[in-house]
């Protein structure tokens, strides 16, 4: 994790407090378990205040007796909202691929279709730009083509496709 939305107090003292950090979702205060924060008794309240100031939830939970951490240690869950992955990412080898990808969604083929079609989201690891990848697979899998489209362009494309589909059915012109 490169940066957290809060700053924690740190010292070399052993942690005596464990805080679970949640980001709220859909009105649920415990929407996503994002991290564990460890603090000493002296810095526990300050850690809670930092977490709450970042609009996150801090819940104190027992510290297991066999866990040894120092004050200020943070463990970010790779599946949580504070991870270096977008919420939609499949979290599979992103660093090796150099990009985050969502799970591909197939477009159901019909008997007249000349190619298979899947769509998924793509984002380069060092870029904030989210793209939609359209993957066309021909009868011969070697005839595969991928078209990347900006997210706003993909949204506009869905409207155009709906309009064309209505026209093809004899609807609106």
Protein Blocks (a to p, Z undefined) as FASTA:
>chain_A
ZZdcbdcdddfbdcfbdcdddddeehiablbafbdcdddfklmmmmmmmmmmnopacddd
dddfkbccdehiacddfkbmkbcbdfklgoioklmnopacdddddddddfkbcbdcdddd
dddfkbcbdcdddddddfblklccdddddfklmmmmmmmmmmmmmmmnopaZZ
